[in-house]
Structures are given as structure tokens and as C-alpha cells.
């Protein structure tokens, strides 16, 4: 289970990602030649984008057929990755909330493709999005989960957001959480928004961007 992300005074350097062999194998794929050119696009702060639409007009290109095609392309790419690192895993494709959703489950080694706090998973997700974009010509918002990590992390962050909001209501003026990924921040923002009397904002720059929870005036 990933570590709790509430800040506790002095900040520490992030752990170096495990599973580097898998990440390096992914980096050998044909999409890497495109990664530097697209870095600014795929790395933007997604507090609003990673779970919600980024404002880009996708009305003509986000049809069910396109999303299914995105899932198929992602599935093929991830199958090649699993073959490359010699890991077993079952790939499941779905469409949820206007985006393709791909999950890999069932393999004993899959946690190595997640890494500490999902570091490796996030990198593989971005590489998979680039692979899809190469084929479709359209920016992908595909969501990848491996070994159920993202689903478990979502529940943990929802609990953290609610507990932090309750702390603020109980008397603390504000609580700053440790740096999080865009996915993590979005889940916390949603959890805080469900509690009356508090609100949350993001501050700082990636990779040190974090959520701050305030009491409403």
C-alpha cells in the first residue's frame, strides 16, 4: 500500500523509482523519438486535465469508436512491453467517462511496473499515450492502471482528503500535503470539495506541486 502523503515538517527527497529495468525497456520502444517533442504537452499540470476534460475541443474526435481504437493501440503497445520484459499479465480495455481505460492484472511481477508511489506506472502511461497519439494523430487522455494500484491509491487519497478537511474544520487554518502527481491531487481536490466549509488549491511547481486545504472564510 502506498505511503500516506500528509506533510510532516521537513521534506525528504523522493525515493528513486524501482523497476528501472522495465522503464528502460519501455524507453527502447519506437515512441521515444517523439517524447521530447511532446514533453510539454503530456507533462502539463492535470489538476483539471488528468481527470476532467482539458478544455480542448474533442467533440469530433472523442467518439466511442476512437476511444475503442485508442484502447486497442494501447493494448498492443503494452503487450509488446510485457513481452520485452518477460512479464505475465492480462490486459483489459474499457471506456469510462469519455476516455479509454486500460488495466493490466494477474502477473506476479507487475508491481515492478508500478514503482514507488506509482512513478513507473505514470511513466509507462505517458509512453502509452504517446504511442496512441502516433497512431491516431490525436492527443490521448488514456488512463492506465497496473495491478490495481491506481484504484487502491484513489481510495487512500479520498480518505486522506476527507480526513484533512475535517482537521481544518476542527481548528487548523490550513494543511499542506506532501507533493503529489496530477492524478493524486485531483482525487484529493474532489474529496475536499465534498466537505462543506473547506476548499483546496494547488501550489508550487512539479514535481513539488502539492495540495493545500483551507477553511472557507
C-alpha positions in Angstrom: 0.0 0.0 0.0 1.5 3.4 -0.9 2.7 5.7 1.9 0.5 8.4 3.4 1.2 11.7 1.7 0.5 14.2 4.5 3.3 16.6 5.1 5.2 16.2 8.4 7.6 19.0 8.6 10.9 18.6 6.8 10.6 17.4 3.2 12.7 14.5 2.0 13.9 13.7 -1.4 11.6 11.4 -3.4 12.7 7.8 -3.5 14.4 6.7 -6.7 12.0 4.6 -8.7 12.3 0.8 -8.6 11.7 -1.3 -11.6 14.2 0.7 -13.7 14.7 -2.3 -16.0 11.1 -2.2 -17.0 11.1 1.6 -17.5 14.3 1.4 -19.6 12.7 -1.4 -21.7 9.8 0.9 -22.4 12.1 3.7 -23.3 13.6 1.5 -26.1 10.2 1.5 -27.9 9.7 3.4 -31.1 7.7 6.2 -29.5 10.7 7.6 -27.6 11.9 9.5 -30.6 8.7 11.6 -30.2 8.8 12.0 -26.4 11.0 15.2 -26.3 8.9 17.0 -28.8 5.7 16.2 -26.9 7.1 16.6 -23.4 5.4 20.0 -22.7 2.1 18.6 -23.9 1.9 15.4 -21.8 3.5 16.8 -18.7 1.2 19.8 -18.1 -0.4 20.1 -14.7 -3.5 18.0 -14.8 -5.4 19.0 -11.7 -8.1 19.9 -14.1 -6.9 17.8 -17.1 -6.0 14.3 -15.8 -9.5 13.5 -14.6 -11.6 16.2 -16.4 -11.5 17.4 -20.0 -8.7 19.9 -20.5 -10.8 22.3 -22.4 -9.6 21.1 -25.8 -12.5 20.6 -28.3 -12.6 16.9 -28.8 -16.2 16.7 -29.8 -15.4 15.3 -33.2 -12.5 13.0 -32.2 -13.6 11.6 -28.8 -16.3 9.3 -30.2 -16.7 5.8 -28.8 -15.0 4.4 -31.9 -11.9 6.5 -31.4 -11.7 5.6 -27.8 -12.0 1.9 -28.5 -9.3 2.3 -31.1 -7.1 4.1 -28.5 -7.6 1.1 -26.2 -6.7 -1.4 -28.9 -3.5 0.5 -29.8 -2.6 0.8 -26.1 -3.2 -2.9 -25.6 -0.9 -3.8 -28.5 1.8 -1.5 -27.2 1.6 -2.9 -23.7 1.6 -6.5 -24.9 4.9 -5.7 -26.6 6.2 -4.2 -23.4 5.3 -7.2 -21.4 6.9 -9.5 -23.9 10.0 -7.3 -23.8 10.4 -7.5 -20.0 9.1 -11.1 -19.9 6.3 -10.4 -17.5 2.9 -12.1 -17.5 -0.3 -10.0 -17.3 -3.9 -9.8 -18.6 -4.8 -6.6 -20.4 -8.4 -5.3 -20.0 -9.7 -2.5 -22.2 -12.7 -0.3 -21.4 -14.2 3.2 -22.0 -15.2 5.3 -19.0 -16.2 9.0 -18.7 -15.0 9.9 -22.2 -11.6 8.2 -22.1 -10.0 4.9 -22.8 -9.1 2.9 -19.7 -6.6 0.1 -19.8 -5.6 -2.2 -16.9 -3.0 -4.9 -16.5 -3.6 -7.6 -13.9 -2.7 -11.1 -13.0 1.1 -11.2 -13.2 3.4 -11.8 -10.3 6.0 -9.2 -11.4 3.6 -6.4 -12.2 4.3 -4.4 -9.1 7.7 -3.7 -10.6 5.9 -1.8 -13.3 4.2 0.4 -10.7 7.2 1.6 -8.7 7.3 3.8 -5.5 4.1 5.8 -5.4 3.3 4.9 -9.0 6.4 6.5 -10.5 7.0 3.8 -13.1 3.3 3.5 -13.8 3.0 7.2 -14.6 6.0 7.0 -17.0 4.5 3.9 -18.8 1.1 5.7 -19.0 2.7 8.7 -20.7 4.7 6.4 -23.1 1.4 4.6 -23.9 -0.4 7.9 -24.6 2.4 8.9 -27.0 2.1 5.5 -28.8 -1.6 6.1 -29.2 -1.1 9.7 -30.4 1.4 8.5 -33.0 -1.2 6.2 -34.5 -4.3 8.5 -34.2 -2.8 11.9 -34.6 -4.9 13.0 -31.6 -3.7 13.7 -28.0 -4.8 10.8 -25.8 -6.1 11.1 -22.3 -6.0 7.3 -21.8 -5.8 6.1 -18.1 -3.6 3.1 -17.3 -3.8 1.0 -14.1 -1.4 -1.8 -13.2 -2.0 -4.5 -10.6 -4.9 -2.4 -9.2 -2.6 0.2 -7.8 -4.4 3.3 -9.1 -7.8 2.0 -7.8 -6.3 1.4 -4.3 -4.5 4.7 -4.4 -7.7 6.5 -5.3 -9.4 5.1 -2.2 -6.5 6.0 0.1 -6.4 9.6 -1.3 -10.1 10.0 -0.9 -9.8 9.1 2.8 -6.8 11.5 3.1 -8.7 14.3 1.6 -11.7 13.8 3.8 -9.6 13.5 7.0 -7.6 16.6 6.1 -10.8 18.6 5.5 -12.1 17.5 8.9 -8.8 18.6 10.6 -9.2 22.0 9.1 -12.8 22.3 10.2 -11.7 21.2 13.7 -9.4 24.2 14.1 -6.4 24.3 11.8 -6.3 27.2 9.4 -4.7 25.3 6.6 -2.9 21.9 6.0 -0.3 21.5 3.3 0.1 18.0 1.9 3.3 16.4 0.5 3.9 16.8 -3.3 1.7 14.6 -5.4 1.2 13.7 -9.0 -1.6 15.3 -11.0 -3.8 12.2 -10.6 -3.3 12.2 -6.8 -4.0 15.9 -6.5 -7.2 15.6 -8.5 -8.5 12.9 -6.2 -7.7 14.9 -3.1 -9.4 18.0 -4.6 -12.6 16.1 -5.3 -12.6 14.6 -1.8 -12.2 18.0 -0.1 -14.8 19.6 -2.3 -17.4 17.1 -0.9 -16.9 18.6 2.6 -18.7 21.9 3.4 -16.7 24.7 4.9 -13.3 24.0 3.3 -11.7 24.3 -0.1 -8.4 23.3 -1.6 -5.8 24.7 -4.0 -2.6 23.5 -5.6 0.6 25.4 -5.1 4.2 25.1 -6.3 5.7 23.6 -9.4 6.0 20.0 -10.5 7.5 17.7 -9.2 6.9 19.5 -5.9 3.4 20.7 -6.6 1.0 20.0 -3.7 -2.5 20.4 -2.3 -3.2 23.0 0.4 -6.6 22.7 2.3 -8.1 25.9 3.8 -11.1 26.8 5.9 -13.6 28.9 3.9 -14.0 32.4 5.3 
